[in-house]
Amino acid sequence: MKGMIRGTAFGLIAALALTACGGDSDSDDNPLTGSSGDSGGGKSIVVGSANFPENQLLAEIYAQALEDKGLKVTRKFDIGAREVYYDQVVKGGISVFPEYNGALLSVAVDEKSTATSTEDINAELKAKLPKSVEILDSSAAEDKDSVTVTSEVAAKYNLKTLADLKPVAGDMAIGAGSEFKTRTQGMVGLKKIYGVEFGKFQPLDAGAQSTLLKLLKEGTVQAANLYTTDPAIIEDKLVVLEDPKNLFSSQNVTPLVYKSAVNAEARAALNAISAKLTTEDLLEMMKKLVNDKEDASAVAEEWLKQSGLAS
C-alpha cells in the first residue's frame, strides 16, 4: 500500500519534522497547541501536507479554496510521514489535511482492518477516529495500486478489468516491487480473488518506477503495478485495469480535519472540492507538475477556476 511505503521512507525525518513542522507560516498561532481557533474569529486554518508533490498540490488546492471564501489560512507543508503529521492533526496543531482514506485507516487508526471499499473504510474511520478529528466527504480521486497494461496489450487480449486477465495471464509477465509477490494486495490476492496467475513475476526495487515503465513499454513485462496517479498513464496512454472486487483497498482523497478549527463555511468549501475531484483530474495535474514542471500554486488555481470553485 502506498501509504505504508511512504511512511517507511519518510520515517527518518520524523524528528526534524516534529520540531520544524515544515513549510512556512504567516500566523502567530502556535502550530502544536491547537490554537488555530474556530476559523471564524480571525484565527488561521492550518492546512498541512506530507512531503511528496501530490499531497502538497492537494493541500494547496484546499488552502486556495478556503482563502477564496475569505478565510485566513496558514500553510504547513512538507511535514513528513503519517507517523509525524497524524498526531499533530489529532492534537489540533493542524486543522486540515488531505488524506488517503485507506492508508489512514490501516496505518494510523486500525492496522488490523480488512476494509477495502470506500464505504466500509469511511464507516470504520467515522467509528474509530479520535473524537477531536473527523473525515469530511471523500472524493472520487484515488492514488492507489493498480495492474496497468499498455493500450496494445489491452487491445490484444481485450482487457478491461482484472478478471479479464484470468485466461491470458499465464502467457504474461508482471513487473512490480518485490513485496508485491507475497502481499494479499498483490499476487496472492490476484490468485485468490480473481483466479489470476501470471506466467512470470519480474521483481524490482521499491520506487524503481522508471525502470518498471521502461520494461512495460518495451514489452519485457506485459503488466505492471503502478499507482493510479502516475503521470505516465496519460503520457504513454496506458490502461489501468478496473478492480470491481476491491483487491486494492480504496485510497480516496479525503479531508481530515480538527473539528473545532473548521467552521461550516470551511467544511462546505472542502466538500465542494471532493465533489469535483477525480482521479483523471489528479493525473492531469500531476502531469503538469512533474512532467511539465509547472508551479503547484498555478496548477491548483487553474483547477479550482476550471471547476467553478474559485473566482
C-alpha positions in Angstrom: 0.0 0.0 0.0 1.3 3.4 -0.9 0.8 5.0 2.5 2.9 2.2 4.2 5.7 2.6 1.7 5.8 6.3 2.1 5.6 6.1 5.8 8.7 3.9 6.0 10.6 6.1 3.6 9.9 9.3 5.4 10.3 8.0 8.9 13.9 9.1 9.0 12.9 12.7 9.0 10.4 12.4 11.8 12.5 14.1 14.5 13.2 17.1 12.4 9.6 17.4 11.2 8.2 17.3 14.7 10.2 20.4 15.6 10.1 22.3 12.4 6.5 21.3 11.2 7.7 22.0 7.7 6.6 24.8 5.3 6.3 28.4 6.3 3.9 30.3 8.5 2.1 33.6 8.1 0.5 33.4 11.5 1.5 33.8 15.1 -0.6 30.7 16.1 1.5 28.0 17.8 1.2 25.1 15.4 1.5 22.5 18.2 -1.0 23.9 20.7 -4.3 23.7 18.7 -4.7 27.5 18.7 -6.0 27.5 15.2 -9.4 28.5 16.6 -12.8 28.3 15.0 -11.7 29.7 11.7 -14.3 32.4 12.0 -12.9 34.7 14.6 -9.7 35.9 12.9 -7.8 32.7 13.6 -6.0 30.8 10.9 -7.0 27.4 9.5 -3.7 25.5 9.4 -3.5 23.4 6.2 -0.8 20.7 6.3 0.7 18.3 3.8 3.1 15.4 3.7 6.4 15.7 1.9 5.6 14.5 -1.6 4.4 16.6 -4.6 0.9 15.2 -5.0 -0.1 15.7 -1.3 1.4 19.2 -1.4 -0.7 20.0 -4.5 -3.8 18.8 -2.8 -3.1 20.9 0.3 -2.6 23.9 -2.0 -6.0 23.3 -3.6 -7.5 23.2 -0.1 -5.7 26.3 1.0 -6.7 28.4 -2.0 -10.3 27.3 -1.9 -10.5 28.3 1.8 -8.8 31.7 1.0 -11.3 32.2 -1.8 -14.0 32.2 0.9 -12.2 34.9 2.8 -10.9 32.6 5.4 -7.4 33.0 6.8 -5.0 30.2 6.1 -1.6 29.1 7.3 0.3 26.6 5.2 2.3 23.9 7.0 3.5 21.9 4.0 6.2 19.3 3.6 5.8 17.9 7.2 6.8 14.3 6.7 5.2 10.9 7.1 1.8 10.0 8.5 3.6 8.9 11.7 4.5 12.5 12.2 1.6 14.6 10.9 -1.3 12.5 12.1 -0.7 13.2 15.8 -0.5 16.9 15.0 -4.0 16.8 13.5 -5.4 14.9 16.4 -3.9 17.5 18.8 -5.1 20.5 16.8 -1.7 21.7 15.5 -3.0 21.2 12.0 -6.6 22.0 11.1 -7.0 20.4 7.6 -5.0 17.6 5.9 -5.5 15.9 2.5 -5.6 12.2 3.4 -6.0 8.9 1.6 -8.7 7.1 3.4 -7.5 3.5 3.1 -4.0 4.3 4.3 -5.3 6.5 7.1 -7.4 3.6 8.4 -4.8 0.8 8.0 -1.7 2.8 9.0 -2.9 5.2 11.7 -6.2 4.1 13.0 -6.6 0.3 12.8 -3.8 -1.8 11.4 -5.9 -4.9 11.6 -8.7 -3.5 9.5 -9.7 -5.6 6.4 -12.0 -2.9 4.9 -11.3 -2.3 1.2 -14.3 -0.4 -0.2 -14.7 3.4 0.1 -17.9 2.9 2.1 -16.5 0.3 4.5 -13.3 2.3 5.1 -15.1 5.5 5.8 -17.6 3.8 8.1 -14.7 2.4 10.1 -12.9 5.8 10.2 -16.0 7.5 11.4 -16.4 5.0 14.2 -12.7 4.7 15.2 -11.1 8.1 14.7 -10.3 10.1 17.9 -13.2 12.4 18.9 -11.1 15.5 18.2 -11.0 14.8 14.4 -13.2 13.7 11.6 -13.2 13.0 7.9 -15.3 15.1 5.5 -16.6 13.9 2.2 -14.3 11.6 0.1 -13.6 12.5 -3.5 -13.7 10.1 -6.4 -10.0 10.7 -6.8 -7.7 7.9 -5.7 -4.0 7.3 -5.7 -3.9 3.6 -5.3 -2.2 0.4 -6.5 -3.2 -0.9 -9.9 -2.4 -3.5 -12.5 -1.7 -1.5 -15.6 -1.0 -2.5 -19.2 -0.2 -0.8 -22.5 -3.0 0.1 -24.9 -1.6 -2.5 -27.3 -1.8 -5.3 -24.7 -5.2 -4.3 -23.6 -6.4 -4.4 -27.2 -4.7 -7.7 -28.0 -6.3 -9.6 -25.0 -9.5 -7.5 -24.7 -8.5 -6.4 -21.2 -10.7 -4.0 -19.2 -10.8 -5.5 -15.7 -8.6 -7.7 -13.6 -11.0 -10.5 -14.1 -10.2 -10.4 -17.9 -6.6 -11.5 -17.1 -7.6 -14.9 -15.9 -7.4 -16.8 -19.2 -4.3 -15.0 -20.5 -2.1 -14.1 -17.6 -0.2 -17.4 -17.9 1.3 -16.1 -21.1 2.2 -12.7 -19.5 4.9 -11.3 -17.2 4.1 -8.7 -14.5 6.6 -6.3 -13.0 6.3 -4.9 -9.5 8.2 -4.2 -6.3 9.4 -7.5 -4.8 6.9 -7.2 -1.9 4.0 -7.4 -4.4 4.7 -11.1 -4.8 3.7 -12.0 -1.2 1.0 -9.4 -0.5 -2.7 -10.0 -0.3 -3.0 -6.8 -2.2 -0.7 -8.2 -4.8 -0.1 -11.6 -6.4 -1.7 -13.5 -3.5 -4.9 -11.6 -3.9 -4.9 -11.7 -7.7 -5.0 -15.5 -7.5 -7.4 -15.8 -4.6 -9.9 -13.1 -5.6 -9.7 -13.2 -9.4 -8.1 -16.6 -10.2 -5.2 -14.7 -12.0 -1.8 -16.4 -12.1 0.9 -14.7 -14.2 3.5 -16.8 -16.0 6.3 -14.7 -14.7 6.9 -12.2 -11.9 9.6 -9.6 -12.5 10.6 -8.1 -9.1 12.1 -4.6 -8.9 13.4 -2.5 -6.0 10.7 -0.3 -4.4 10.5 3.1 -6.1 12.0 1.9 -9.4 9.1 3.3 -11.4 11.2 4.5 -14.3 12.7 1.0 -14.8 9.2 -0.6 -14.5 7.8 1.8 -17.1 10.7 1.0 -19.4 10.1 -2.7 -19.1 6.4 -2.3 -19.7 6.8 -0.1 -22.8 9.4 -2.3 -24.4 7.3 -5.4 -23.7 9.7 -7.2 -21.3 6.7 -7.3 -19.0 3.1 -7.1 -20.2 1.6 -5.7 -16.9 2.9 -3.5 -14.1 1.9 -2.5 -10.6 1.6 1.3 -11.0 0.0 4.0 -8.9 -3.2 5.4 -10.4 -1.9 9.0 -10.5 1.4 8.2 -12.2 1.7 10.8 -15.0 3.0 8.1 -17.3 -0.6 6.7 -17.5 -1.6 9.8 -19.5 1.8 10.4 -21.2 2.1 6.8 -22.6 -1.7 6.1 -23.0 -1.6 3.2 -20.5 -4.7 1.3 -19.4 -5.4 0.8 -15.7 -7.4 -2.4 -15.3 -10.6 -1.9 -13.3 -10.8 -3.7 -9.9 -14.5 -4.4 -9.3 -13.9 -6.7 -6.3 -11.7 -4.2 -4.5 -8.5 -6.2 -4.4 -6.6 -3.0 -3.8 -8.1 -1.0 -1.0 -9.7 2.3 -1.8 -7.4 5.4 -1.4 -9.9 8.2 -1.9 -8.5 11.7 -1.3 -10.4 12.8 1.8 -10.1 15.9 4.1 -9.1 15.0 7.6 -10.0 17.9 9.9 -9.6 19.0 13.5 -13.3 19.5 14.4 -13.2 22.7 16.4 -10.9 24.5 14.0 -13.1 24.2 10.9 -16.4 26.0 10.7 -19.4 25.3 8.4 -18.1 27.6 5.6 -14.7 25.8 5.5 -16.4 22.4 5.6 -18.6 23.3 2.6 -15.6 24.6 0.6 -13.7 21.3 1.3 -16.6 19.1 0.5 -17.2 21.0 -2.8 -13.6 20.1 -3.8 -14.3 16.4 -3.0 -17.5 16.6 -5.1 -15.5 17.7 -8.2 -12.1 16.0 -7.8 -11.5 12.8 -9.9 -8.5 10.6 -10.5 -8.4 11.9 -14.1 -8.1 15.4 -12.7 -5.2 14.3 -10.4 -3.5 12.6 -13.3 -3.7 15.8 -15.4 -2.4 18.0 -12.6 0.4 15.6 -11.8 1.5 15.6 -15.4 1.7 19.4 -15.3 3.5 19.3 -12.0 6.0 16.5 -12.7 6.5 16.4 -16.4 5.8 20.0 -17.4 7.4 21.5 -14.3 4.6 23.9 -13.6 4.2 25.6 -10.2 1.9 23.8 -7.8 0.2 27.1 -6.9 -0.6 27.8 -10.5 -1.8 24.2 -11.2 -4.1 24.4 -8.1 -5.5 27.8 -9.1 -6.2 26.6 -12.6 -8.1 23.5 -11.5 -10.2 25.5 -8.9 -11.2 28.0 -11.6 -12.0 25.4 -14.2 -14.1 23.5 -11.6 -16.0 26.6 -10.7 -14.7 26.6 -7.2 -12.7 29.9 -7.2 -13.4 33.3 -8.7 
